[in-house]
Amino acid sequence: MKLSRSNNRKRKWMQLPRDVVVGHDAIYEVPDVCTDLKLGVKATIVTGKTTKNIAGELVHDLLKDSCKHNVDMMISNNASMENVEDVITCAKNNMSNYLIGVGGGKPIDVAKLAATRIGIPYLSIPTAASHDGIVSSRASISNGKTTTSIQASAPMAVIADTNIISQAPYKLLAAGCGDIISNYTAVLDWELAHRLRNVPFSEYAASLSRMTAKILIDSAESIKPDLESSARIVVKALVSSGVAMSTAGSSRPASGSEHMFSHALDVVSPVSSHHGEQCAIGTIMMMYLHGGNWKNIREVLQKLQVPVTAEDLGVEDKYILEALLLAHKIRPERYTILGSGLSPSAAEKVAKITKVIK
């Protein structure tokens, strides 16, 4: 009997982590996770100079001693395509069965894209909860001044040790909070694009994204420096945000005009700030443009000790305005509230009304 497919049926693939381990000393579960997933016995760890000492060497020793794995390690402090190619070469030469990203966003993004290009799985082991890239199927790769979001595979597993994450500088956790709260304007942009440009929209993914941001905002009073319970709240929210993107098959649930502003600021400003901090400031301004409650967003961010002004960020006012004017060009195919761009007077107005600049 000849089998045939109907061309009228919609189909969608979703990549989600098989195992998610979050909690105190979760890192010691690495051998059991690798055994559970039957990943093979050859691995390459991608980590940073600092995070190598925090967790990279521990992961190496756990796999080598407990699983008798052949484990190589690469240091990657820049999420560049050059580093991705270096990891690909190393992993192929060592015939690695899988990769492990250990550290902040950069090593994880490099491991993520390298694993995708090779066609092998990877594990995400964050040492800080600074953004939702620890779970998402997007990799932020820089090329000089420009950062590009590239489609990649979702991690096979996420192992987030809240004991380790809580010891990272609170500034990183606060940045993670800013990245999650930005989901609000990202979903508003997505809905707008759906209405005006007929962009595919997932109500489930949008609801999950909004709920994640709401839970974090409702928990703002509980999130404090040096508390492992705070790390647990933020990590779970970042995982949820990543799942929303995987469900949508797009970064739309967690990336809109506020992210475009952040990437534009990376281009124009000589001062480098954390991605989540820049997205937070972008969220305040974009919520104003959407006619939403930007004041409440601003107040919550202040409680969380997230920068809400150019001065807090250490950036001159002029760069905020330049980034607002450039933002719509960052991903021109992605329709947002910015439309075809703001006029200089409109950019100044939104930045001043929201108190981002003086």
SEGUFI-131083 format. One record per residue (C-alpha): residue number from 1; residue in three letters; chain; x, y, z. Coordinates in pm, 1 decimal. Each point is the difference from the previous one (the first is absolute). Last residue first. Layout:
SEGUFI-131083
+-----+--------+--------+----------+----------+----------+
| num | residu | chaine |       xx |       yy |       zz |
+-----+--------+--------+----------+----------+----------+
| NUM |    ALA |      A |        X |        Y |        Z |
...
+-----+--------+--------+----------+----------+----------+
This chain:
SEGUFI-131083
+-----+--------+--------+----------+----------+----------+
| num | residu | chaine |       xx |       yy |       zz |
+-----+--------+--------+----------+----------+----------+
| 358 |    LYS |      A |   1719.1 |   6341.1 |   3201.4 |
| 357 |    ILE |      A |      5.2 |   -342.0 |   -165.5 |
| 356 |    VAL |      A |   -185.5 |   -320.0 |     89.0 |
| 355 |    LYS |      A |   -260.2 |    212.3 |    176.4 |
| 354 |    THR |      A |   -290.6 |   -169.8 |   -181.9 |
| 353 |    ILE |      A |   -111.6 |    339.5 |   -127.3 |
| 352 |    LYS |      A |    357.7 |     87.1 |    -97.7 |
| 351 |    ALA |      A |     74.2 |   -311.9 |   -204.1 |
| 350 |    VAL |      A |   -341.8 |      3.0 |   -167.8 |
| 349 |    LYS |      A |     29.6 |    366.7 |    -97.0 |
| 348 |    GLU |      A |    358.5 |    -21.3 |   -122.5 |
| 347 |    ALA |      A |    -88.7 |   -288.8 |   -231.0 |
| 346 |    ALA |      A |   -309.1 |    184.7 |   -125.2 |
| 345 |    SER |      A |    207.6 |    312.4 |    -78.9 |
| 344 |    PRO |      A |    262.0 |   -204.0 |   -185.4 |
| 343 |    SER |      A |   -272.3 |   -174.9 |   -204.4 |
| 342 |    LEU |      A |    -66.3 |   -360.3 |     88.2 |
| 341 |    GLY |      A |     39.3 |   -291.4 |   -240.4 |
| 340 |    SER |      A |   -182.5 |   -192.8 |   -272.8 |
| 339 |    GLY |      A |   -216.6 |   -176.6 |    255.5 |
| 338 |    LEU |      A |    141.9 |     50.3 |    348.8 |
| 337 |    ILE |      A |   -299.0 |   -186.6 |    146.9 |
| 336 |    THR |      A |    146.9 |   -313.8 |   -152.5 |
| 335 |    TYR |      A |     34.9 |   -175.4 |   -337.7 |
| 334 |    ARG |      A |    296.0 |   -237.2 |    -25.5 |
| 333 |    GLU |      A |    141.4 |     -2.2 |   -356.9 |
| 332 |    PRO |      A |    195.6 |    318.6 |     74.6 |
| 331 |    ARG |      A |    195.0 |   -171.6 |    278.5 |
| 330 |    ILE |      A |    247.2 |    264.2 |    114.1 |
| 329 |    LYS |      A |   -150.0 |    272.1 |   -218.7 |
| 328 |    HIS |      A |   -284.9 |     82.6 |    240.4 |
| 327 |    ALA |      A |    255.3 |     62.9 |    277.7 |
| 326 |    LEU |      A |    201.7 |    275.5 |   -174.3 |
| 325 |    LEU |      A |   -197.2 |    304.5 |    117.2 |
| 324 |    LEU |      A |    -44.2 |   -138.3 |    351.2 |
| 323 |    ALA |      A |    370.6 |    -90.2 |     12.2 |
| 322 |    GLU |      A |    100.3 |    354.9 |    -92.4 |
| 321 |    LEU |      A |   -227.6 |    138.7 |    271.5 |
| 320 |    ILE |      A |    146.3 |   -229.7 |    265.0 |
| 319 |    TYR |      A |    347.5 |     88.1 |   -126.4 |
| 318 |    LYS |      A |    -66.5 |    370.5 |     47.1 |
| 317 |    ASP |      A |    -94.2 |    -50.7 |    363.6 |
| 316 |    GLU |      A |    350.2 |   -118.3 |     88.6 |
| 315 |    VAL |      A |     24.2 |   -356.2 |    131.6 |
| 314 |    GLY |      A |    101.0 |   -109.8 |    349.3 |
| 313 |    LEU |      A |   -307.2 |   -224.9 |     25.5 |
| 312 |    ASP |      A |   -129.4 |    183.1 |    304.4 |
| 311 |    GLU |      A |     63.4 |    329.2 |   -185.5 |
| 310 |    ALA |      A |   -193.3 |   -122.9 |   -301.9 |
| 309 |    THR |      A |   -289.6 |    -70.1 |    231.2 |
| 308 |    VAL |      A |   -188.4 |   -304.5 |    131.3 |
| 307 |    PRO |      A |    288.5 |   -219.6 |    115.1 |
| 306 |    VAL |      A |   -115.9 |   -320.8 |    177.6 |
| 305 |    GLN |      A |     10.2 |      8.3 |    378.3 |
| 304 |    LEU |      A |   -297.0 |   -242.3 |     25.8 |
| 303 |    LYS |      A |   -206.0 |    266.3 |    171.7 |
| 302 |    GLN |      A |     98.7 |    241.9 |   -278.5 |
| 301 |    LEU |      A |   -117.0 |   -249.6 |   -260.1 |
| 300 |    VAL |      A |   -335.0 |    -25.7 |    177.2 |
| 299 |    GLU |      A |    -43.6 |    377.8 |     -0.9 |
| 298 |    ARG |      A |     87.7 |     30.2 |   -369.7 |
| 297 |    ILE |      A |   -243.7 |   -272.2 |   -101.6 |
| 296 |    ASN |      A |   -271.4 |    170.4 |    205.9 |
| 295 |    LYS |      A |     72.6 |    332.3 |   -170.0 |
| 294 |    TRP |      A |    -10.8 |   -161.8 |   -344.7 |
| 293 |    ASN |      A |   -366.1 |    -91.4 |     43.6 |
| 292 |    GLY |      A |    -86.0 |    -48.1 |   -366.2 |
| 291 |    GLY |      A |    -58.0 |    245.7 |   -287.1 |
| 290 |    HIS |      A |    206.6 |   -213.4 |   -239.4 |
| 289 |    LEU |      A |    248.5 |    285.3 |    -38.5 |
| 288 |    TYR |      A |     28.6 |     21.9 |    379.2 |
| 287 |    MET |      A |     58.9 |   -374.9 |     18.1 |
| 286 |    MET |      A |    276.0 |     48.8 |   -257.7 |
| 285 |    MET |      A |    174.3 |    254.4 |    222.9 |
| 284 |    ILE |      A |     -7.2 |   -209.0 |    316.9 |
| 283 |    THR |      A |     85.7 |   -317.0 |   -192.6 |
| 282 |    GLY |      A |    308.1 |    159.7 |   -156.0 |
| 281 |    ILE |      A |    130.3 |     79.4 |    345.8 |
| 280 |    ALA |      A |    -48.9 |   -364.0 |     95.4 |
| 279 |    CYS |      A |    152.2 |   -120.6 |   -327.0 |
| 278 |    GLN |      A |    315.3 |    198.1 |     79.8 |
| 277 |    GLU |      A |     26.1 |   -161.3 |    342.9 |
| 276 |    GLY |      A |    -65.3 |   -345.9 |   -144.3 |
| 275 |    HIS |      A |    279.2 |     39.0 |   -256.2 |
| 274 |    HIS |      A |    257.1 |    101.8 |    259.2 |
| 273 |    SER |      A |    178.3 |    325.0 |    -76.0 |
| 272 |    SER |      A |    286.0 |     94.3 |   -231.7 |
| 271 |    VAL |      A |     88.6 |    368.6 |    -27.8 |
| 270 |    PRO |      A |    114.2 |    125.3 |   -341.3 |
| 269 |    SER |      A |   -367.0 |     31.3 |    -97.7 |
| 268 |    VAL |      A |   -125.6 |     -9.6 |   -358.2 |
| 267 |    VAL |      A |     -3.5 |   -369.8 |    -91.8 |
| 266 |    ASP |      A |    -73.8 |   -151.9 |    340.5 |
| 265 |    LEU |      A |   -275.2 |    260.2 |     37.5 |
| 264 |    ALA |      A |   -155.4 |   -132.2 |   -320.9 |
| 263 |    HIS |      A |      3.2 |   -351.4 |    146.8 |
| 262 |    SER |      A |   -181.2 |    125.0 |    310.2 |
| 261 |    PHE |      A |   -253.6 |    197.7 |   -206.1 |
| 260 |    MET |      A |    -71.9 |   -308.7 |   -210.2 |
| 259 |    HIS |      A |    -48.6 |   -190.5 |    324.0 |
| 258 |    GLU |      A |   -258.0 |    255.1 |    118.7 |
| 257 |    SER |      A |   -170.0 |    -11.7 |   -342.3 |
| 256 |    GLY |      A |    -68.2 |   -370.7 |     32.6 |
| 255 |    SER |      A |    154.3 |   -307.6 |    155.0 |
| 254 |    ALA |      A |   -156.3 |   -235.4 |    252.5 |
| 253 |    PRO |      A |   -307.5 |   -151.2 |   -164.2 |
| 252 |    ARG |      A |    139.9 |     81.7 |   -350.5 |
| 251 |    SER |      A |    315.0 |   -213.3 |     37.2 |
| 250 |    SER |      A |   -151.1 |   -248.4 |   -244.1 |
| 249 |    GLY |      A |   -113.8 |   -361.7 |    -17.8 |
| 248 |    ALA |      A |   -288.3 |    110.5 |    219.6 |
| 247 |    THR |      A |     42.7 |   -293.5 |    237.1 |
| 246 |    SER |      A |    377.4 |     47.4 |      4.6 |
| 245 |    MET |      A |    -48.0 |    367.0 |     81.8 |
| 244 |    ALA |      A |   -243.5 |    -77.5 |    282.8 |
| 243 |    VAL |      A |    240.2 |   -267.6 |    129.3 |
| 242 |    GLY |      A |    274.4 |    260.8 |     25.0 |
| 241 |    SER |      A |   -227.5 |    226.6 |    202.9 |
| 240 |    SER |      A |    -85.7 |   -286.6 |    233.3 |
| 239 |    VAL |      A |    369.0 |    -79.1 |     50.8 |
| 238 |    LEU |      A |     70.0 |    366.9 |     71.9 |
| 237 |    ALA |      A |   -284.7 |      8.0 |    253.1 |
| 236 |    LYS |      A |    130.0 |   -312.3 |    173.0 |
| 235 |    VAL |      A |    346.1 |    156.2 |     16.7 |
| 234 |    VAL |      A |   -139.7 |    324.0 |    144.6 |
| 233 |    ILE |      A |   -194.9 |   -166.6 |    280.6 |
| 232 |    ARG |      A |    284.9 |   -238.8 |     88.3 |
| 231 |    ALA |      A |    255.5 |    281.2 |     10.6 |
| 230 |    SER |      A |   -222.9 |    187.5 |    243.8 |
| 229 |    SER |      A |    -28.7 |   -309.3 |    222.6 |
| 228 |    GLU |      A |    380.1 |    -19.4 |      2.3 |
| 227 |    LEU |      A |     12.0 |    341.7 |    160.3 |
| 226 |    ASP |      A |    322.9 |    198.5 |    -39.7 |
| 225 |    PRO |      A |   -170.6 |    313.2 |   -135.3 |
| 224 |    LYS |      A |   -379.6 |     29.9 |     26.5 |
| 223 |    ILE |      A |   -304.4 |   -119.3 |   -191.6 |
| 222 |    SER |      A |   -292.8 |    -39.2 |    237.7 |
| 221 |    GLU |      A |   -149.2 |    346.8 |    -57.0 |
| 220 |    ALA |      A |      5.1 |    -60.6 |   -376.3 |
| 219 |    SER |      A |   -208.0 |   -318.8 |     21.8 |
| 218 |    ASP |      A |   -311.3 |    148.8 |   -162.5 |
| 217 |    ILE |      A |    222.4 |    143.7 |   -274.3 |
| 216 |    LEU |      A |    159.6 |   -341.5 |    -51.7 |
| 215 |    ILE |      A |   -335.3 |   -174.8 |    -17.8 |
| 214 |    LYS |      A |   -128.2 |    262.7 |   -242.8 |
| 213 |    ALA |      A |    296.6 |    -39.6 |   -235.6 |
| 212 |    THR |      A |    -44.9 |   -378.4 |    -10.8 |
| 211 |    MET |      A |   -376.9 |     35.5 |    -48.1 |
| 210 |    ARG |      A |     57.0 |    228.2 |   -298.5 |
| 209 |    SER |      A |    236.3 |   -249.0 |   -164.0 |
| 208 |    LEU |      A |   -228.3 |   -296.5 |     66.9 |
| 207 |    SER |      A |   -297.0 |    192.8 |   -139.2 |
| 206 |    ALA |      A |    194.0 |     93.4 |   -314.4 |
| 205 |    ALA |      A |    114.4 |   -360.3 |    -53.9 |
| 204 |    TYR |      A |   -358.4 |   -128.1 |     38.0 |
| 203 |    GLU |      A |   -148.9 |    274.7 |   -215.8 |
| 202 |    SER |      A |    240.8 |    -86.2 |   -279.5 |
| 201 |    PHE |      A |     16.7 |    260.1 |   -277.0 |
| 200 |    PRO |      A |    100.0 |    -21.4 |   -365.3 |
| 199 |    VAL |      A |     66.7 |    351.8 |   -139.1 |
| 198 |    ASN |      A |   -312.3 |    135.5 |   -173.9 |
| 197 |    ARG |      A |    171.2 |    336.3 |    -53.9 |
| 196 |    LEU |      A |   -230.8 |    237.9 |    188.3 |
| 195 |    ARG |      A |   -175.4 |   -226.6 |    248.8 |
| 194 |    HIS |      A |    280.2 |   -255.6 |     43.5 |
| 193 |    ALA |      A |    266.5 |    271.1 |      9.0 |
| 192 |    LEU |      A |   -194.0 |    176.1 |    276.3 |
| 191 |    GLU |      A |    -34.8 |   -323.6 |    197.1 |
| 190 |    TRP |      A |    373.6 |    -59.0 |    -30.6 |
| 189 |    ASP |      A |     79.2 |    354.8 |    108.6 |
| 188 |    LEU |      A |   -221.5 |    -41.9 |    306.6 |
| 187 |    VAL |      A |    170.6 |   -334.1 |     68.9 |
| 186 |    ALA |      A |    344.6 |    161.9 |     -8.5 |
| 185 |    THR |      A |   -128.6 |    286.9 |    214.8 |
| 184 |    TYR |      A |    -90.3 |   -233.1 |    285.6 |
| 183 |    ASN |      A |    291.8 |   -238.3 |    -54.4 |
| 182 |    SER |      A |    230.5 |    286.6 |    101.4 |
| 181 |    ILE |      A |    -67.9 |   -101.9 |    360.2 |
| 180 |    ILE |      A |    204.7 |   -315.5 |    -60.2 |
| 179 |    ASP |      A |    305.7 |    183.5 |   -134.5 |
| 178 |    GLY |      A |    -11.4 |    251.2 |    285.3 |
| 177 |    CYS |      A |    -11.4 |   -280.7 |    255.8 |
| 176 |    GLY |      A |    303.6 |   -159.0 |   -164.8 |
| 175 |    ALA |      A |    179.2 |    332.8 |     29.1 |
| 174 |    ALA |      A |    -80.4 |     -1.1 |    373.0 |
| 173 |    LEU |      A |    156.4 |   -346.5 |     26.8 |
| 172 |    LEU |      A |    313.4 |    129.9 |   -170.6 |
| 171 |    LYS |      A |     20.7 |    309.2 |    224.7 |
| 170 |    TYR |      A |    -29.5 |   -231.9 |    298.2 |
| 169 |    PRO |      A |    359.0 |   -112.6 |    -67.1 |
| 168 |    ALA |      A |     15.4 |   -382.6 |    -17.1 |
| 167 |    GLN |      A |    -32.9 |   -183.4 |    331.9 |
| 166 |    SER |      A |   -370.8 |    -69.4 |    -52.3 |
| 165 |    ILE |      A |     81.2 |   -174.4 |   -329.9 |
| 164 |    ILE |      A |    235.3 |   -250.1 |    166.2 |
| 163 |    ASN |      A |   -250.5 |   -102.7 |    268.2 |
| 162 |    THR |      A |   -280.8 |     14.0 |   -254.5 |
| 161 |    ASP |      A |    166.3 |   -272.1 |   -207.6 |
| 160 |    ALA |      A |   -172.0 |     14.0 |   -337.6 |
| 159 |    ILE |      A |     26.0 |   -314.6 |   -212.2 |
| 158 |    VAL |      A |   -178.1 |     39.7 |   -332.5 |
| 157 |    ALA |      A |    -32.7 |   -299.6 |   -230.8 |
| 156 |    MET |      A |    -17.4 |    -82.4 |   -370.6 |
| 155 |    PRO |      A |     50.9 |    370.4 |    -63.2 |
| 154 |    ALA |      A |   -218.5 |    165.2 |   -265.3 |
| 153 |    SER |      A |    146.8 |     -3.9 |   -348.7 |
| 152 |    ALA |      A |    101.1 |    316.3 |   -182.4 |
| 151 |    GLN |      A |   -155.6 |    297.5 |   -177.3 |
| 150 |    ILE |      A |    238.4 |    294.7 |     -7.3 |
| 149 |    SER |      A |    -40.3 |    333.3 |    180.0 |
| 148 |    THR |      A |    262.0 |    236.8 |   -140.2 |
| 147 |    THR |      A |    213.6 |    242.9 |    197.6 |
| 146 |    THR |      A |    174.3 |    283.6 |   -182.5 |
| 145 |    LYS |      A |    304.5 |    182.7 |    132.7 |
| 144 |    GLY |      A |    259.8 |   -253.3 |   -111.8 |
| 143 |    ASN |      A |   -197.6 |   -297.6 |   -119.0 |
| 142 |    SER |      A |   -187.0 |   -117.3 |    305.6 |
| 141 |    ILE |      A |   -200.4 |   -319.5 |     41.8 |
| 140 |    SER |      A |   -320.8 |    -17.2 |    202.0 |
| 139 |    ALA |      A |   -120.3 |   -360.4 |    -23.3 |
| 138 |    ARG |      A |   -370.0 |    -85.6 |    -19.0 |
| 137 |    SER |      A |   -164.4 |   -327.9 |    106.4 |
| 136 |    SER |      A |    -59.8 |    129.4 |    350.5 |
| 135 |    VAL |      A |    100.8 |   -167.0 |    326.0 |
| 134 |    ILE |      A |    304.1 |    184.6 |    137.3 |
| 133 |    GLY |      A |    -74.1 |    282.4 |   -244.9 |
| 132 |    ASP |      A |   -263.8 |    126.2 |    243.5 |
| 131 |    HIS |      A |    228.7 |    262.9 |    153.3 |
| 130 |    SER |      A |    224.3 |     80.8 |    299.7 |
| 129 |    ALA |      A |    -51.0 |   -310.4 |    211.4 |
| 128 |    ALA |      A |    363.1 |    -75.7 |     77.9 |
| 127 |    THR |      A |    214.9 |   -315.1 |      3.6 |
| 126 |    PRO |      A |   -208.2 |   -159.2 |   -274.8 |
| 125 |    ILE |      A |     33.6 |   -369.5 |    -96.7 |
| 124 |    SER |      A |   -157.9 |    -52.5 |   -342.9 |
| 123 |    LEU |      A |     48.6 |   -343.0 |   -154.1 |
| 122 |    TYR |      A |     60.0 |    -64.0 |   -369.5 |
| 121 |    PRO |      A |   -118.7 |   -243.7 |   -262.1 |
| 120 |    ILE |      A |    179.6 |    -75.1 |   -329.8 |
| 119 |    GLY |      A |    -66.9 |    121.6 |   -354.4 |
| 118 |    ILE |      A |    331.7 |    173.1 |    -63.4 |
| 117 |    ARG |      A |   -161.8 |    337.5 |    -74.7 |
| 116 |    THR |      A |   -243.6 |    -36.5 |    290.0 |
| 115 |    ALA |      A |    275.0 |    -98.8 |    242.1 |
| 114 |    ALA |      A |    205.4 |    303.5 |   -104.1 |
| 113 |    LEU |      A |   -303.2 |    227.7 |     39.6 |
| 112 |    LYS |      A |    -78.4 |   -115.3 |    352.5 |
| 111 |    ALA |      A |    362.2 |    -25.1 |    115.4 |
| 110 |    VAL |      A |     60.6 |    360.9 |   -107.4 |
| 109 |    ASP |      A |   -325.7 |    116.3 |    157.4 |
| 108 |    ILE |      A |     83.3 |   -180.5 |    324.7 |
| 107 |    PRO |      A |    351.3 |    143.7 |     11.2 |
| 106 |    LYS |      A |   -140.7 |    352.1 |    -51.5 |
| 105 |    GLY |      A |   -306.8 |    -11.9 |    224.0 |
| 104 |    GLY |      A |    177.0 |    -71.4 |    324.7 |
| 103 |    GLY |      A |    186.8 |   -312.7 |     94.0 |
| 102 |    VAL |      A |     13.8 |   -363.6 |   -105.5 |
| 101 |    GLY |      A |   -111.9 |    -99.5 |   -350.0 |
| 100 |    ILE |      A |     29.9 |   -375.5 |    -45.0 |
|  99 |    LEU |      A |     50.1 |   -164.8 |   -337.3 |
|  98 |    TYR |      A |    -95.2 |   -348.7 |   -121.9 |
|  97 |    ASN |      A |    133.3 |   -315.5 |   -161.9 |
|  96 |    SER |      A |    345.7 |    151.7 |    -44.2 |
|  95 |    MET |      A |    215.4 |   -144.2 |   -279.3 |
|  94 |    ASN |      A |    304.4 |    180.8 |    144.3 |
|  93 |    ASN |      A |     83.9 |    155.4 |   -335.9 |
|  92 |    LYS |      A |   -368.8 |     73.5 |    -59.0 |
|  91 |    ALA |      A |    -41.3 |    167.2 |    340.3 |
|  90 |    CYS |      A |    316.0 |    208.4 |    -44.8 |
|  89 |    THR |      A |    -96.6 |    116.8 |   -348.9 |
|  88 |    ILE |      A |   -355.6 |     87.3 |    106.9 |
|  87 |    VAL |      A |    132.7 |    181.7 |    307.1 |
|  86 |    ASP |      A |    234.5 |    208.8 |   -214.2 |
|  85 |    GLU |      A |   -282.7 |     76.0 |   -244.9 |
|  84 |    VAL |      A |   -219.2 |    126.2 |    285.3 |
|  83 |    ASN |      A |    287.9 |    210.9 |    127.6 |
|  82 |    GLU |      A |     36.9 |    163.3 |   -341.6 |
|  81 |    MET |      A |   -377.1 |     51.3 |    -15.6 |
|  80 |    SER |      A |     29.9 |    209.8 |    313.4 |
|  79 |    ALA |      A |   -143.8 |    -48.3 |    347.7 |
|  78 |    ASN |      A |    317.2 |    114.9 |    171.2 |
|  77 |    ASN |      A |    153.3 |   -146.5 |    314.6 |
|  76 |    SER |      A |     47.2 |   -351.8 |   -132.6 |
|  75 |    ILE |      A |    234.7 |   -239.5 |    178.7 |
|  74 |    MET |      A |    -10.3 |   -355.8 |   -132.6 |
|  73 |    MET |      A |     -6.8 |   -322.4 |    201.2 |
|  72 |    ASP |      A |     33.3 |   -362.5 |   -103.0 |
|  71 |    VAL |      A |   -168.3 |   -296.7 |    169.8 |
|  70 |    ASN |      A |     52.6 |   -371.5 |    -63.4 |
|  69 |    HIS |      A |   -263.5 |   -139.3 |    232.5 |
|  68 |    LYS |      A |     69.4 |   -249.4 |    279.9 |
|  67 |    CYS |      A |   -354.5 |     67.7 |    123.5 |
|  66 |    SER |      A |     67.7 |     91.2 |    362.8 |
|  65 |    ASP |      A |    362.5 |    115.8 |    -17.5 |
|  64 |    LYS |      A |     10.9 |    162.6 |   -343.9 |
|  63 |    LEU |      A |   -353.1 |    133.2 |      9.5 |
|  62 |    LEU |      A |     30.2 |    144.6 |    349.1 |
|  61 |    ASP |      A |    350.9 |    130.4 |    -67.0 |
|  60 |    HIS |      A |   -103.3 |    198.0 |   -309.2 |
|  59 |    VAL |      A |   -315.4 |    133.8 |    169.4 |
|  58 |    LEU |      A |    215.8 |    117.7 |    292.7 |
|  57 |    GLU |      A |    253.5 |    155.3 |   -237.2 |
|  56 |    GLY |      A |   -271.2 |    205.1 |   -168.5 |
|  55 |    ALA |      A |   -180.6 |    106.8 |    319.0 |
|  54 |    ILE |      A |    152.7 |    303.6 |    166.9 |
|  53 |    ASN |      A |    358.0 |    -44.7 |   -120.2 |
|  52 |    LYS |      A |   -101.3 |    -34.8 |   -365.2 |
|  51 |    THR |      A |   -255.8 |    274.2 |     60.5 |
|  50 |    THR |      A |    278.8 |    256.9 |     25.0 |
|  49 |    LYS |      A |    184.0 |    -85.7 |   -320.8 |
|  48 |    GLY |      A |   -321.2 |    -86.8 |   -182.5 |
|  47 |    THR |      A |   -157.2 |   -336.2 |    -86.7 |
|  46 |    VAL |      A |    -57.1 |   -242.9 |   -286.1 |
|  45 |    ILE |      A |     23.4 |   -363.0 |    111.8 |
|  44 |    THR |      A |     64.9 |   -263.1 |   -265.2 |
|  43 |    ALA |      A |   -139.7 |   -348.7 |     47.8 |
|  42 |    LYS |      A |     81.2 |   -360.1 |    -85.6 |
|  41 |    VAL |      A |   -174.0 |   -288.1 |    178.3 |
|  40 |    GLY |      A |   -342.4 |    -11.1 |   -162.1 |
|  39 |    LEU |      A |   -316.1 |    201.3 |     55.4 |
|  38 |    LYS |      A |   -217.5 |   -270.3 |    151.9 |
|  37 |    LEU |      A |   -246.8 |    261.9 |    131.5 |
|  36 |    ASP |      A |    -29.0 |   -165.4 |    340.8 |
|  35 |    THR |      A |    375.7 |    -52.2 |     18.0 |
|  34 |    CYS |      A |     65.5 |    363.7 |    -80.6 |
|  33 |    VAL |      A |   -254.4 |    108.2 |    261.1 |
|  32 |    ASP |      A |    149.1 |   -234.4 |    261.7 |
|  31 |    PRO |      A |    352.0 |    133.5 |    -62.4 |
|  30 |    VAL |      A |   -118.0 |    364.1 |     18.1 |
|  29 |    GLU |      A |   -198.4 |    -44.0 |    324.2 |
|  28 |    TYR |      A |    285.0 |    153.6 |    201.4 |
|  27 |    ILE |      A |    -82.4 |    332.3 |   -164.4 |
|  26 |    ALA |      A |   -335.3 |      1.9 |    177.8 |
|  25 |    ASP |      A |    179.7 |     93.1 |    322.9 |
|  24 |    HIS |      A |   -305.5 |    198.7 |    115.1 |
|  23 |    GLY |      A |   -274.0 |      4.9 |   -260.1 |
|  22 |    VAL |      A |   -108.4 |    -20.2 |   -364.1 |
|  21 |    VAL |      A |     22.3 |   -308.3 |   -221.4 |
|  20 |    VAL |      A |   -173.4 |     17.4 |   -337.9 |
|  19 |    ASP |      A |     13.5 |   -316.8 |   -210.3 |
|  18 |    ARG |      A |   -136.6 |    -53.8 |   -352.2 |
|  17 |    PRO |      A |     38.8 |    365.3 |    -98.0 |
|  16 |    LEU |      A |   -259.7 |    113.5 |   -257.0 |
|  15 |    GLN |      A |     10.3 |      9.2 |   -378.8 |
|  14 |    MET |      A |   -337.0 |     61.6 |   -162.7 |
|  13 |    TRP |      A |    -80.8 |   -102.7 |   -356.0 |
|  12 |    LYS |      A |   -312.0 |    133.1 |   -167.4 |
|  11 |    ARG |      A |   -229.4 |   -136.9 |   -265.6 |
|  10 |    LYS |      A |   -297.0 |    158.0 |   -171.2 |
|   9 |    ARG |      A |   -209.2 |   -227.6 |   -218.5 |
|   8 |    ASN |      A |    -90.9 |     99.7 |   -354.1 |
|   7 |    ASN |      A |    285.3 |   -172.0 |   -180.6 |
|   6 |    SER |      A |   -139.3 |   -342.2 |     83.7 |
|   5 |    ARG |      A |    264.5 |   -264.4 |     14.5 |
|   4 |    SER |      A |     -2.2 |   -320.5 |   -202.1 |
|   3 |    LEU |      A |     43.3 |   -366.6 |     75.5 |
|   2 |    LYS |      A |     -7.5 |   -254.4 |   -282.8 |
|   1 |    MET |      A |   -135.9 |   -340.3 |     95.3 |
+-----+--------+--------+----------+----------+----------+
